């Protein structure tokens, strides 16, 4: 079965998959309903078979996601509410409150970032907790890793970067940035919101210490799901920094601290300790998890076993290339980012001459039953560099289940709108 062959009963043509995938993978709805009807106990909170079965389901998904990203330790796969939750957990968990000499730690990020990276970092900067550098990108939408290198200072402790822009779709050279971080003994946090389940992600090959991602985009799972993978260079919660001194590759003591919990509360397995149990994953998983969401994610991962993400990415890139080829030399449109769809995920942004982006979005919705995303896409710094702030652009993001007929309808609609 080709990716685009799934039947669609809804009238809306959905081209907003960079926000969340739709429709979800076959079996997701059924798996969530079945879990609620049959197995919806609280995992780890009791020894009865329903609780044990729920815990086993979490562990199975934990293992599967760890293998997908090349992780060696499933217990370091921390379930989160979404990618934003995972990024906050990582950023606020590892950045020290001060350097050894009392000065402020320094963090490097990029102008491509989603607000899930930009806002927590800016808030920490505004509170006087960190110094912050944002590295820009070129006309094609790519960050030069050497610019990241040049931004490093003696106080730099963390580099945070997106793997692919949710505006331009451009896939960044995460491995090169990770290698620079490792060379300078820094932590590297990668936002894989737009790539997990689409473009390959390998935490070891990319030198990633902290990987954050949602389950509801290219993984085709439900909203309210996501994860943070904590690499081996972040010590176990019970370890002190001194316990890992002498390792071949350790980050500088100023930044090599154990993750602080983003939330604290019940973990079920250990109720005796006055603080969070000092063991992954429970150290960072306080509270009842979204078991019904993870049950849906389990179904989407099973679907991906039989429908490789590489096939979906090729399908989406083909659609993006068709859009680029149609609009690139048409003076009625302005395209952003590289014209080579092979260097993108399934995302392309543009503007229509004479129209504000929200107007184009409304016309497509009201007159053509086509869903796209106009505006700033939660990435205002990116739009400042592109020159599209404050109105933004129109973003089209094909997904696994869009058909060639739907694409033709979109291109015809844009031609009619542009006049």
C-alpha positions as CSV (number, residue, x, y, z in Angstrom):
1,X,0.0,0.0,0.0
2,X,1.4,3.4,-0.9
3,X,1.4,6.1,1.7
4,X,-1.2,8.2,-0.1
5,X,-3.7,5.3,-0.7
6,X,-5.5,5.5,2.7
7,X,-9.2,6.4,2.1
8,X,-10.4,9.7,3.5
9,X,-14.0,10.3,4.4
10,X,-13.6,13.9,5.5
11,X,-14.1,16.8,3.1
12,X,-11.1,18.8,4.4
13,X,-7.8,18.5,2.5
14,X,-5.3,18.6,5.3
15,X,-1.9,20.2,4.6
16,X,-0.9,21.2,8.2
17,X,1.1,18.1,9.2
18,X,4.0,20.1,10.6
19,X,1.6,21.2,13.4
20,X,0.2,17.7,14.0
21,X,-0.4,14.8,11.6
22,X,-3.8,14.0,10.3
23,X,-5.3,11.5,10.0
24,X,-3.5,9.4,12.5
25,X,-2.1,6.0,11.7
26,X,-4.7,3.2,11.3
27,X,-5.3,1.5,14.7
28,X,-4.5,4.5,16.9
29,X,-8.1,5.3,17.8
30,X,-9.0,1.7,18.3
31,X,-5.9,1.1,20.6
32,X,-6.8,4.0,22.8
33,X,-10.4,3.0,23.1
34,X,-9.4,-0.6,23.9
35,X,-6.9,0.5,26.5
36,X,-9.5,2.7,28.2
37,X,-12.0,-0.1,28.1
38,X,-9.7,-3.0,29.2
39,X,-6.3,-1.9,30.7
40,X,-6.6,1.6,32.1
41,X,-5.0,1.0,35.4
42,X,-2.3,3.2,36.9
43,X,1.1,1.7,35.9
44,X,3.5,0.9,38.7
45,X,1.0,1.9,41.4
46,X,-0.1,-1.6,42.3
47,X,0.8,-5.3,41.8
48,X,-2.5,-6.4,40.2
49,X,-2.4,-7.6,36.6
50,X,-4.0,-4.5,35.1
51,X,-1.4,-2.2,36.6
52,X,1.4,-4.6,35.5
53,X,0.0,-4.8,32.0
54,X,-0.1,-1.0,31.8
55,X,3.5,-0.8,33.0
56,X,4.6,-3.3,30.4
57,X,2.9,-1.3,27.7
58,X,4.9,1.8,28.7
59,X,8.2,-0.2,28.8
60,X,7.5,-1.7,25.4
61,X,7.0,1.7,23.8
62,X,10.0,3.0,25.7
63,X,12.2,0.3,24.2
64,X,10.8,0.8,20.7
65,X,11.4,4.5,20.8
66,X,14.9,4.0,22.2
67,X,15.8,1.7,19.3
68,X,14.3,4.1,16.8
69,X,16.7,6.8,17.8
70,X,19.8,4.6,18.4
71,X,19.6,4.9,22.1
72,X,21.4,2.2,24.2
73,X,19.4,2.6,27.4
74,X,15.6,2.5,27.3
75,X,15.3,3.6,30.9
76,X,16.7,6.9,29.8
77,X,13.7,7.4,27.5
78,X,11.5,9.8,29.6
79,X,7.8,10.1,28.6
80,X,6.6,13.7,28.3
81,X,3.4,15.6,27.4
82,X,4.9,16.8,24.1
83,X,8.0,18.1,22.6
84,X,7.7,21.4,24.5
85,X,7.5,19.6,27.8
86,X,10.6,17.6,26.9
87,X,12.6,20.6,25.9
88,X,11.7,22.5,29.1
89,X,12.7,19.4,31.0
90,X,16.1,19.4,29.3
91,X,16.9,23.1,29.2
92,X,15.9,24.0,32.7
93,X,17.2,20.7,34.0
94,X,20.8,20.9,32.9
95,X,21.8,24.6,32.8
96,X,23.6,25.4,36.1
97,X,22.4,28.4,38.2
98,X,26.0,29.8,38.1
99,X,29.5,28.9,36.9
100,X,32.2,27.9,39.4
101,X,33.4,31.5,39.6
102,X,29.9,32.9,40.1
103,X,29.4,34.2,36.5
104,X,26.5,33.3,34.3
105,X,26.4,30.2,32.1
106,X,26.1,30.8,28.4
107,X,23.8,28.9,26.0
108,X,23.9,28.9,22.2
109,X,20.8,28.4,20.0
110,X,19.7,29.4,16.5
111,X,17.3,31.8,14.9
112,X,15.4,28.9,13.4
113,X,14.0,27.7,16.7
114,X,10.4,27.1,17.7
115,X,9.2,29.0,20.7
116,X,9.5,25.8,22.7
117,X,13.2,26.5,22.7
118,X,13.3,30.3,22.3
119,X,10.8,31.2,25.1
120,X,12.4,29.2,28.0
121,X,15.8,30.4,27.0
122,X,14.7,34.0,26.7
123,X,12.9,33.8,30.0
124,X,16.1,32.5,31.7
125,X,18.0,35.3,30.0
126,X,15.6,38.0,31.0
127,X,15.7,36.7,34.6
128,X,19.5,37.2,34.6
129,X,20.2,33.5,34.8
130,X,22.1,33.0,31.5
131,X,23.8,34.7,28.7
132,X,22.3,33.8,25.3
133,X,23.5,33.7,21.7
134,X,21.3,33.1,18.7
135,X,23.2,32.0,15.6
136,X,21.5,33.0,12.3
137,X,21.1,31.0,9.0
138,X,21.7,31.6,5.3
139,X,19.4,32.5,2.5
140,X,18.6,28.8,1.9
141,X,17.6,28.2,5.5
142,X,20.8,26.5,6.9
143,X,22.8,27.2,10.0
144,X,26.6,27.0,9.3
145,X,28.0,24.8,12.1
146,X,31.2,26.9,12.1
147,X,29.1,29.9,13.2
148,X,28.1,27.7,16.2
149,X,31.7,27.1,16.9
150,X,32.6,30.8,16.7
151,X,29.8,31.6,19.3
152,X,31.4,29.3,22.0
153,X,32.7,31.2,25.0
154,X,34.5,29.9,28.2
155,X,31.1,30.0,29.9
156,X,29.2,28.0,27.3
157,X,27.5,25.0,28.8
158,X,24.8,24.0,26.3
159,X,23.9,24.1,22.6
160,X,20.2,23.8,21.7
161,X,19.2,23.4,18.0
162,X,16.4,22.2,15.9
163,X,17.0,19.3,13.6
164,X,14.6,20.7,10.9
165,X,12.9,24.1,10.8
166,X,9.1,24.1,11.1
167,X,9.1,27.2,8.8
168,X,11.5,26.4,6.0
169,X,11.6,22.7,6.5
170,X,15.4,22.7,6.1
171,X,17.2,19.7,7.7
172,X,20.2,21.0,9.6
173,X,23.6,19.3,10.0
174,X,22.9,18.1,13.5
175,X,25.9,15.7,13.5
176,X,28.3,18.5,12.7
177,X,26.9,20.7,15.5
178,X,27.0,17.7,17.9
179,X,30.6,17.0,17.0
180,X,31.5,20.6,17.8
181,X,29.7,20.4,21.1
182,X,31.6,17.2,21.9
183,X,34.9,18.7,20.8
184,X,34.4,21.5,23.3
185,X,33.0,19.3,26.1
186,X,29.5,20.8,25.9
187,X,26.1,19.3,26.1
188,X,24.0,19.2,22.9
189,X,20.2,19.3,23.0
190,X,18.4,18.5,19.7
191,X,14.8,19.4,19.0
192,X,13.6,16.6,16.7
193,X,10.0,17.7,16.5
194,X,9.9,17.9,12.7
195,X,12.2,14.9,12.0
196,X,11.4,12.0,14.4
197,X,9.5,9.5,12.3
198,X,10.5,11.1,9.1
199,X,14.3,11.9,8.7
200,X,16.7,9.5,10.5
201,X,17.7,10.4,14.0
202,X,20.6,8.7,15.8
203,X,21.7,10.1,19.1
204,X,25.1,8.4,19.0
205,X,26.0,9.3,15.4
206,X,24.8,12.9,16.0
207,X,26.5,13.3,19.4
208,X,23.2,14.2,21.0
209,X,23.1,14.4,24.8
210,X,19.4,15.4,25.1
211,X,16.9,14.5,22.4
212,X,13.4,16.0,22.6
213,X,10.4,15.1,20.4
214,X,6.6,14.8,20.3
215,X,4.6,11.7,19.4
216,X,1.9,13.4,17.4
217,X,3.7,14.6,14.2
218,X,5.5,12.2,11.9
219,X,5.2,9.4,14.4
220,X,1.5,9.6,13.6
221,X,0.5,9.2,17.2
222,X,-2.0,11.2,19.4
223,X,-1.4,14.6,20.9
224,X,-0.3,14.7,24.6
225,X,2.6,12.3,23.9
226,X,6.4,12.9,23.6
227,X,9.7,12.0,25.1
228,X,13.1,13.2,26.2
229,X,16.1,10.9,25.7
230,X,18.9,11.5,28.2
231,X,22.3,10.5,27.0
232,X,25.0,8.8,29.0
233,X,27.0,11.9,29.5
234,X,24.3,13.1,31.8
235,X,25.0,11.1,35.0
236,X,22.5,9.0,36.8
237,X,20.6,11.0,39.4
238,X,22.2,9.1,42.2
239,X,25.7,9.9,40.9
240,X,27.8,12.9,41.9
241,X,29.9,14.7,39.3
242,X,33.0,13.4,41.1
243,X,31.8,9.8,40.5
244,X,32.2,10.3,36.7
245,X,35.5,12.1,36.7
246,X,38.2,10.4,34.7
247,X,35.9,9.2,31.9
248,X,37.3,9.6,28.4
249,X,34.6,12.1,27.4
250,X,33.0,14.1,30.1
251,X,31.6,17.6,29.9
252,X,33.2,20.3,32.0
253,X,32.3,20.2,35.6
254,X,30.5,23.6,35.3
255,X,27.9,22.0,33.1
256,X,28.2,18.3,34.0
257,X,25.4,18.2,36.5
258,X,22.6,15.7,37.0
259,X,19.3,16.8,35.5
260,X,17.0,18.5,37.9
261,X,13.4,17.2,37.8
262,X,11.0,19.3,35.8
263,X,8.2,18.0,38.0
264,X,8.0,16.0,41.2
265,X,5.4,13.7,42.6
266,X,4.2,10.1,42.6
267,X,6.1,7.4,40.8
268,X,4.4,4.4,42.2
269,X,7.4,2.0,42.5
270,X,9.1,3.9,45.3
271,X,6.9,5.9,47.6
272,X,9.3,6.0,50.6
273,X,11.9,8.6,49.5
274,X,11.2,12.2,50.4
275,X,12.3,13.4,47.0
276,X,12.1,11.9,43.5
277,X,13.6,8.3,43.3
278,X,17.2,8.7,42.0
279,X,16.8,6.4,39.0
280,X,15.7,6.9,35.4
281,X,13.1,7.1,34.1
282,X,11.1,7.7,37.4
283,X,13.4,10.6,38.4
284,X,11.8,12.7,35.6
285,X,8.4,11.1,35.3
286,X,6.5,12.3,38.4
287,X,2.7,11.8,38.3
288,X,0.4,9.5,36.4
289,X,1.6,9.2,32.8
290,X,-0.6,9.6,29.7
291,X,-1.1,5.9,29.4
292,X,-4.0,6.2,26.9
293,X,-1.9,8.4,24.7
294,X,1.1,6.0,24.9
295,X,-1.3,3.2,23.9
296,X,-2.2,5.1,20.8
297,X,1.5,5.8,20.2
298,X,2.2,2.1,20.4
299,X,-0.3,1.5,17.6
300,X,1.3,4.2,15.4
301,X,4.7,2.7,16.0
302,X,3.4,-0.7,15.0
303,X,2.1,0.9,11.8
304,X,5.5,2.4,11.1
305,X,7.1,-1.0,11.4
306,X,5.3,-1.9,8.1
307,X,5.4,1.5,6.5
308,X,9.0,2.8,6.8
309,X,9.3,6.5,7.6
310,X,11.8,6.9,4.7
311,X,9.0,6.1,2.3
312,X,6.8,8.8,3.9
313,X,9.6,11.3,3.7
314,X,10.2,10.6,0.0
315,X,6.5,11.0,-0.6
316,X,6.3,14.3,1.3
317,X,9.5,15.6,-0.3
318,X,8.1,14.8,-3.7
319,X,5.0,16.9,-3.0
320,X,7.2,19.8,-1.6
321,X,9.3,19.7,-4.8
322,X,6.2,19.9,-6.9
323,X,5.0,23.0,-5.0
324,X,8.5,24.6,-5.3
325,X,8.7,23.9,-9.0
326,X,5.2,25.4,-9.5
327,X,5.8,28.6,-7.5
328,X,9.5,29.2,-7.7
329,X,9.6,31.2,-11.0
330,X,6.1,32.7,-10.6
331,X,6.4,36.4,-9.6
332,X,3.1,36.2,-7.8
333,X,4.7,34.0,-5.1
334,X,7.7,34.4,-2.8
335,X,9.3,31.1,-1.6
336,X,11.5,30.7,1.5
337,X,14.3,28.3,2.0
338,X,16.2,26.0,-0.4
339,X,14.6,24.9,-3.6
340,X,15.9,21.4,-3.2
341,X,13.2,19.4,-1.4
342,X,15.7,16.6,-0.7
343,X,17.2,18.9,1.9
344,X,13.8,19.5,3.6
345,X,11.3,17.6,5.6
346,X,7.7,17.9,4.2
347,X,7.4,21.6,4.8
348,X,7.4,24.7,2.5
349,X,6.5,28.3,3.3
350,X,5.7,31.1,0.9
351,X,3.7,34.3,0.4
352,X,1.3,35.4,-2.2
353,X,1.8,38.9,-3.7
354,X,-1.0,41.3,-2.6
355,X,-2.3,39.0,0.2
356,X,-1.6,38.8,3.9
357,X,-0.9,35.2,5.0
358,X,-4.0,34.9,7.2
359,X,-6.1,35.9,4.2
360,X,-4.7,33.2,2.1
361,X,-5.3,30.7,4.8
362,X,-8.9,31.8,5.3
363,X,-9.6,31.6,1.5
364,X,-8.1,28.2,1.3
365,X,-10.2,27.1,4.2
366,X,-13.5,28.7,3.4
367,X,-13.5,28.4,-0.4
368,X,-11.5,25.3,-1.1
369,X,-11.7,23.2,2.1
370,X,-7.9,23.2,2.4
371,X,-6.1,23.4,5.7
372,X,-2.7,25.2,5.9
373,X,-0.9,27.2,8.5
374,X,-0.5,31.0,8.0
375,X,1.4,33.3,10.4
376,X,4.6,33.1,12.4
377,X,4.4,29.4,13.2
378,X,5.7,29.9,16.7
379,X,9.1,30.8,15.2
380,X,9.3,34.6,15.3
381,X,13.1,34.9,15.2
382,X,13.1,32.8,12.0
383,X,10.6,35.1,10.4
384,X,12.6,38.2,11.4
385,X,15.6,36.8,9.5
386,X,13.4,35.9,6.5
387,X,11.9,39.5,6.5
388,X,8.4,38.2,7.0
389,X,7.8,39.4,10.6
390,X,5.2,40.3,11.9
391,X,2.8,38.8,9.3
392,X,4.7,35.6,8.7
393,X,4.0,33.3,5.7
394,X,1.7,30.6,4.4
395,X,3.0,27.1,5.4
396,X,2.0,23.9,3.5
397,X,3.1,20.7,5.1
398,X,2.1,17.5,3.3
399,X,1.8,14.3,5.2
400,X,2.0,10.6,4.8
401,X,-1.6,10.3,3.6
402,X,-1.9,13.2,1.2
403,X,-2.7,12.2,-2.4
404,X,-1.5,13.6,-5.7
405,X,-5.1,14.7,-6.4
406,X,-5.1,16.7,-3.2
407,X,-1.9,18.4,-4.2
408,X,-3.3,19.3,-7.6
409,X,-6.3,20.8,-5.9
410,X,-4.0,22.9,-3.7
411,X,-1.9,24.2,-6.6
412,X,-5.0,25.1,-8.6
413,X,-6.5,26.9,-5.6
414,X,-3.3,28.9,-5.2
415,X,-3.3,29.8,-8.8
416,X,-6.9,31.0,-8.5
417,X,-6.1,33.1,-5.4
418,X,-3.0,34.7,-6.9
419,X,-5.1,35.8,-9.9
